[in-house]
Amino acid sequence: MAIELPTPQRGEDSLQFLAAYIRKAFSAVNSRLQIQFREDYVASGDPFALDLQSRGLLLPYVAFSFAPADQALGHVGCILVGDNRLSVGLHLTEKHIASHREALETLRIATCVTLAESEAVKELQCNLPEFDLERGGLVTAAASAALFCSWLSMMQASEHGE
């Protein structure tokens, strides 16, 4: 399936590009896709979001997960770092880590991600090296996010007996 998208831009426009890419990639196979931008999280009034924002720890991002799973427990996070770098990774809370440790280790080996605990956002993050948006990294980042979304979709479906 070919995905036709506009030419990617820099900065926060790149997050819109990623959302459009993932939406198109998954619309035919998974109607449970949930997409959240930083602004949506802050607008929700969630105390943790407001705390992160007040401490300057809530960078521009778009996150993907699959209903009925709670996005706060596990998601694919695409975070804008500065104006021209993008971090892509699978981010899980402690609840997911225990039940998916073997799958995470397989993912780490297969994709050469780093596994690191983020104390600031209380997640285990399986992140790829950052993508340079000025050197054509956005399309590769989008494909990587789609791969992680497929992985997360399977993990979340297995939790709900699907």
N, C-alpha and C positions, 0 to 999 in steps of 0.2 A: 504494500500500500504506500503510494507516494503521498507525502505530506507537503502541500504547498503553503508556504508562509512568507510574510513580508521579510525584506532584508533586515537582519537584526541591527539594533541600535546599541548605544552605550548606556551605561548607568542603569537607572531603574527601568528604562524601556526594555532592557534585556530580561528583566523578570517577567514582564508582560509577554515577551516572546516565548519564554520557557513555559508559561502557563498555557499559551495557545498551542504550543507544540505537544505538550502532554495531554491536553484536552482532546486534540485531534487524534493522537496516537491511541488513546484509551476509549474514546467514545463508542467505538464499534464493539469492543470486547468487555468493557466493564463500566456499567452505568453508575457504579457506586463511588466514583472518583470525587474526592473533596479537595478543593483548592482554597488556600488561605494566604493572604498577604499580611505583612506586618500591620498595616492600617486596620485590617479586620480584627486582628488579635487585640490591639489596643482598644478599638471601639467596643469590644465585647465587655470591657470593664473588668476582665479577669485580674485579680490582685497580683498574681505572679507576673503577668504582662506589664502591668503598671509599674511594678517594682523594677523589672528589667529595664524598662524605658527610662525610669527616673535615674538609674545608675549608668545610663548610656550603653547598655549591653544588648539592646534590641536593634540590630542592624537591619537594613532593608532586606527582605526575604520573600520567597514564595515557598509554601510547603504543600505537599501532596500526601493524602492518605485515602483509605477506602472505607466507606460506611459499612457496617455500623460501628466500626472501631473508632475510638476516641483519638483524635489527632494529637492530643497532648501526650499520649502514651507511645506513639510511634508514627514517624512520617519521613518522607524524603524532603530534606531541606536544601534549598538553593539560596545561598546567602551572598549578597553583594559585598565585596570587601574593597573599599575605596570606590573608584569610579570605573576601574577596568579589570577587576579580578572577580572570579566567581568561585565559591566553594560549593561543592555538591556532595551530599552524603546521606546515609541512612541513619536516622537519629532515633534512639530507643530509650525508654525509661527502664528503671530497674525491674519492673514487672515483666517486661518483654525479654530482658537479658537472660534471666534464668531459664525461661522456656525455649529460647532460641539460640543458646550458646553455640551449639554445634553448627547451626545454619550460618551464624555470624562468622565463625571461624572459616567455613567454606567460602563465604563471600569475601572475606579478607584475603584468602589465598588466591581466589579466582580473579579478583579485580585489583589486587595490590593496594587495597585501602589501608589506612592506618586506623587502629582502634584506640580511641582516647576518651577518657571520662571528662566531661565538661562540668566542673563544679558550679559554674555560673548559671547554667540552665538545667542542671541536674539530669544529664543525658549521657548515654554512651553513644559516641559519634563515630561512624565508619565513614571517614571522608577520603575522597580522592584528592590528589594534589590540585591546587587551585588552577583554574582555567584563565588564561589571558584573553580578555575580550578583544583587545586590539590586534591580536594575532590570529583571529578566526576561531577562537576557542568556544564560542557560544554554541555552535551547532554540535560540537563534540560533547559539551556539557549537557545539552538537551538530550542527546542520545544516551549519555550516562545516567541522567535522571530517569529516563524511560526504563532503562535496565533496572535501576534500583526500585522504581515503582512496581515493576513486574515482580520483583523479589518480595517487596512489602505486601503486595496484593495476595500472594500465595501464603505468606506468614499470617496475615490477618484473616484470610479465609479459613485457614486451618484452626485458628483459635475459635472460630464460630461454627465449626463442624461442617464446612462447605467442601 
